[in-house]
Amino acid sequence: MNYRRPEDFKNQTVVVVGGSRSGIDVCGELAPHVKKVVLSRKEENMATFNRVVELLTLAGKKPFCLDYLQSTFSMTTPIDYFDNDTVYFQDKTSVKPDCVIFATGYDYSFPFITTPNLSLEYNLKQRYLYPLYRHMFNVNQYSLFYLVLPSLVVPFPLAELQTHLIARILKHEIKLPTTNEILQKINTDILNKFGNKADVNYSYHSVNIVEYVEQLLLMINTHHDGNYNYKLIQNQKTIRKVNRITNELIVEQTTTLDGNNKK
């Protein structure tokens, strides 16, 4: 089921699958409007669930799903099976929902790239793309870019930073390392993080947002166009975009290592 507006589910019974950021956010938005919303999550993801809840609480997120525990919101185990109009869960409970929303993330897929030398190695189980430089640049073709692949990031400010970097590369203001140098760096990073390539998994694209943004900002500020200057204030974990001509603050984005953010 596609999800856009919580009002579209008024007085319905909804099952949301996925106990991380998206699932918790969707449940929080639905809870004031629906008859019942049930969050189906894995027990091994409780640490992630608790961390997201902690961050949302600190940020004062409203509406918040846990505020509706005594009324429209509940949590249960993963789905065991579907039977006609009923969803059965592993804890032997069941519900007859009007719809099921999958908030389980996504897989990388680029079926439109068919040229052999442009394709990337991808394993559905391991869920990572290889070889990409800075999680953006196709080593086999430097004019092919992949935006906002990393997880645990603030997506829109990151996308803006990446596109500014891409623009400078396309204008030949920034020269990337050679293919051999990039491959050596990628393989070294893999060895340092996983030990060997066979053990690489989806966490390969889980980045430290502050360190990753610093890498992009270093490349951008070294070759800025004179109009804007991006700065990362480490102790405040703040990204600031300032008009260099008027000294006007265009945007200020506060981010944490967990991807929580405020404007």
C-alpha positions as CSV (number, residue, x, y, z in Angstrom):
1,M,0.0,0.0,0.0
2,N,1.3,3.5,-0.9
3,Y,1.5,6.0,1.9
4,R,1.2,9.7,1.4
5,R,-1.3,11.3,3.9
6,P,-2.4,9.8,7.2
7,E,-5.9,11.3,6.7
8,D,-6.4,8.8,3.8
9,F,-6.6,6.0,6.4
10,K,-9.2,7.5,8.7
11,N,-11.0,4.9,10.8
12,Q,-9.1,2.0,9.2
13,T,-7.1,-0.8,10.7
14,V,-3.5,-0.7,9.4
15,V,-0.5,-3.0,9.8
16,V,2.9,-1.3,9.4
17,V,5.8,-3.6,8.9
18,G,9.2,-2.3,9.9
19,G,10.4,-1.0,13.3
20,S,12.9,1.7,12.4
21,R,12.6,5.3,11.4
22,S,10.0,5.1,8.7
23,G,7.8,2.6,10.5
24,I,7.8,4.6,13.7
25,D,7.1,7.9,11.8
26,V,4.3,6.4,9.8
27,C,2.7,4.9,13.0
28,G,3.0,8.2,14.7
29,E,1.2,10.0,11.9
30,L,-1.5,7.4,11.5
31,A,-2.3,6.9,15.2
32,P,-4.5,10.1,15.6
33,H,-6.6,9.1,12.5
34,V,-7.0,5.4,12.4
35,K,-9.1,2.9,14.3
36,K,-6.0,0.8,15.0
37,V,-2.4,0.7,13.8
38,V,-0.2,-2.3,14.5
39,L,3.6,-2.1,14.2
40,S,5.1,-5.4,13.2
41,R,8.8,-5.5,14.1
42,K,11.7,-7.9,14.7
43,E,12.9,-8.5,18.3
44,E,16.6,-8.2,17.2
45,N,15.8,-4.6,16.0
46,M,14.8,-3.4,19.4
47,A,18.0,-1.6,19.9
48,T,17.4,0.4,16.8
49,F,13.7,1.0,17.8
50,N,14.7,2.2,21.2
51,R,17.4,4.6,19.8
52,V,14.9,6.1,17.3
53,V,12.4,6.5,20.0
54,E,15.0,8.3,22.2
55,L,15.9,10.6,19.4
56,L,12.3,11.4,18.5
57,T,11.6,12.1,22.2
58,L,14.5,14.5,22.5
59,A,13.4,16.2,19.3
60,G,9.9,16.6,20.6
61,K,8.4,14.7,17.6
62,K,4.6,15.0,17.5
63,P,2.5,13.1,16.9
64,F,4.4,10.2,18.5
65,C,3.2,6.6,18.2
66,L,4.0,5.7,21.9
67,D,1.6,8.5,23.0
68,Y,-1.2,6.3,21.6
69,L,-0.3,3.0,23.3
70,Q,-3.5,3.0,25.4
71,S,-5.7,3.7,22.4
72,T,-5.0,3.2,18.7
73,F,-1.3,2.0,18.6
74,S,0.1,-1.4,19.4
75,M,3.3,-3.4,18.6
76,T,3.7,-7.1,17.8
77,T,6.1,-9.6,16.3
78,P,6.9,-10.2,12.6
79,I,4.2,-11.5,10.3
80,D,4.0,-15.3,10.1
81,Y,1.6,-15.6,7.2
82,F,-1.4,-14.1,5.4
83,D,-4.7,-16.0,5.1
84,N,-7.4,-14.3,3.0
85,D,-8.2,-11.1,4.9
86,T,-6.3,-11.9,8.1
87,V,-2.6,-11.3,9.1
88,Y,-1.2,-13.8,11.5
89,F,1.9,-12.9,13.6
90,Q,4.6,-15.0,15.1
91,D,3.3,-14.5,18.6
92,K,0.0,-16.2,17.6
93,T,-2.0,-13.0,17.5
94,S,-3.9,-11.9,14.4
95,V,-5.7,-8.9,12.9
96,K,-7.9,-8.2,9.9
97,P,-6.5,-5.0,8.5
98,D,-7.8,-2.7,5.8
99,C,-4.3,-2.4,4.4
100,V,-0.6,-3.3,5.1
101,I,2.1,-0.7,4.7
102,F,5.7,-2.0,4.3
103,A,8.2,0.4,5.9
104,T,11.1,-2.0,5.5
105,G,13.5,0.1,3.5
106,Y,14.5,-0.6,-0.1
107,D,16.9,-2.5,-2.3
108,Y,19.3,-0.9,-4.8
109,S,18.2,-1.6,-8.3
110,F,19.3,-0.1,-11.6
111,P,17.8,-2.2,-14.3
112,F,18.1,0.6,-16.9
113,I,21.9,0.4,-16.8
114,T,22.6,-2.4,-19.3
115,T,26.0,-1.5,-20.6
116,P,28.4,-4.1,-19.2
117,N,31.2,-1.8,-18.2
118,L,28.8,0.6,-16.4
119,S,27.1,-2.1,-14.2
120,L,28.0,-2.5,-10.6
121,E,28.4,-5.6,-8.5
122,Y,25.4,-6.2,-6.4
123,N,24.3,-9.1,-4.2
124,L,20.7,-9.0,-2.9
125,K,21.6,-10.5,0.4
126,Q,24.6,-8.3,1.0
127,R,22.9,-5.2,-0.3
128,Y,25.8,-3.0,-1.3
129,L,27.1,-1.6,-4.6
130,Y,30.7,-2.0,-5.8
131,P,32.8,-0.2,-6.8
132,L,31.6,3.3,-6.0
133,Y,33.9,6.1,-4.9
134,R,32.5,8.2,-1.9
135,H,29.3,6.2,-2.3
136,M,28.6,8.3,-5.4
137,F,30.9,7.9,-8.4
138,N,30.9,5.0,-10.7
139,V,34.6,3.9,-11.0
140,N,34.0,2.8,-14.6
141,Q,32.4,6.0,-15.7
142,Y,33.0,9.3,-13.8
143,S,30.0,11.0,-15.4
144,L,27.5,8.5,-13.9
145,F,26.5,9.5,-10.3
146,Y,24.4,7.9,-7.6
147,L,22.8,10.3,-5.2
148,V,22.0,9.7,-1.5
149,L,22.9,6.0,-1.4
150,P,24.3,6.1,2.2
151,S,21.9,5.3,5.1
152,L,21.6,7.0,8.5
153,V,21.9,10.5,6.8
154,V,19.9,13.6,6.5
155,P,18.9,13.1,2.8
156,F,17.9,16.5,1.4
157,P,20.9,18.6,2.7
158,L,23.2,15.7,1.7
159,A,21.7,15.6,-1.8
160,E,22.3,19.3,-2.2
161,L,25.9,18.9,-1.2
162,Q,26.4,16.0,-3.5
163,T,24.9,17.9,-6.5
164,H,27.2,20.9,-5.9
165,L,30.1,18.6,-5.9
166,I,28.9,16.8,-9.1
167,A,28.4,20.2,-10.8
168,R,32.0,21.1,-10.1
169,I,33.2,17.8,-11.5
170,L,31.2,18.2,-14.7
171,K,32.7,21.6,-15.1
172,H,36.2,20.1,-14.7
173,E,36.9,22.2,-11.6
174,I,37.6,19.1,-9.6
175,K,39.7,16.2,-10.8
176,L,39.0,12.8,-9.2
177,P,41.8,10.3,-8.5
178,T,42.7,7.7,-11.1
179,T,40.7,4.5,-11.4
180,N,43.5,2.5,-9.9
181,E,43.8,4.9,-6.9
182,I,40.1,4.8,-6.3
183,L,39.9,1.0,-6.5
184,Q,42.8,0.8,-4.1
185,K,41.1,3.1,-1.6
186,I,37.7,1.3,-1.9
187,N,39.3,-2.1,-1.3
188,T,41.4,-0.8,1.6
189,D,38.2,0.6,3.2
190,I,36.5,-2.8,2.8
191,L,39.5,-4.6,4.4
192,N,39.5,-2.2,7.3
193,K,35.8,-2.5,7.9
194,F,35.0,-6.1,7.1
195,G,38.2,-8.0,6.8
196,N,37.5,-9.3,3.3
197,K,35.1,-8.6,0.4
198,A,33.0,-11.8,1.0
199,D,31.9,-10.4,4.4
200,V,30.7,-7.0,3.1
201,N,27.0,-6.3,3.7
202,Y,24.4,-3.5,3.7
203,S,26.2,-1.7,6.5
204,Y,28.9,-0.7,3.9
205,H,26.7,2.2,3.0
206,S,26.0,3.2,6.6
207,V,28.2,6.2,7.0
208,N,29.3,8.5,9.8
209,I,27.3,11.5,8.5
210,V,29.7,14.1,10.0
211,E,32.8,12.4,8.6
212,Y,31.1,11.8,5.2
213,V,29.9,15.4,4.9
214,E,33.4,16.7,5.9
215,Q,34.9,14.7,3.0
216,L,32.4,16.3,0.5
217,L,32.8,19.7,1.9
218,L,36.6,19.5,1.7
219,M,36.3,18.8,-2.0
220,I,33.7,21.5,-2.6
221,N,35.3,24.3,-0.6
222,T,38.7,23.7,-2.2
223,H,37.0,24.5,-5.5
224,H,34.1,26.7,-4.6
225,D,32.5,29.0,-7.2
226,G,32.7,32.2,-5.1
227,N,29.0,32.4,-4.4
228,Y,28.4,30.0,-1.6
229,N,30.5,28.5,1.1
230,Y,29.6,25.3,3.0
231,K,31.0,24.9,6.5
232,L,30.7,22.1,9.0
233,I,31.0,23.2,12.6
234,Q,32.2,20.0,14.2
235,N,31.4,20.7,17.8
236,Q,27.8,21.8,16.9
237,K,27.4,19.2,14.1
238,T,26.0,22.0,12.0
239,I,26.1,22.4,8.2
240,R,25.8,26.1,7.2
241,K,25.3,27.4,3.7
242,V,26.2,31.1,3.5
243,N,26.0,33.5,0.6
244,R,29.5,34.7,0.2
245,I,28.5,38.0,-1.4
246,T,25.8,39.2,1.1
247,N,27.0,37.0,4.0
248,E,23.4,35.9,4.3
249,L,22.7,32.5,6.0
250,I,20.8,30.5,3.4
251,V,20.3,27.3,5.4
252,E,21.5,25.9,8.7
253,Q,21.2,22.2,9.2
254,T,22.0,20.5,12.6
255,T,22.7,16.8,12.3
256,T,23.8,14.0,14.6
257,L,25.6,10.8,13.9
258,D,22.2,9.1,14.0
259,G,20.7,11.3,11.3
260,N,18.4,13.3,13.7
261,N,18.1,16.8,12.4
262,K,16.7,20.2,13.0
263,K,16.4,23.3,10.8
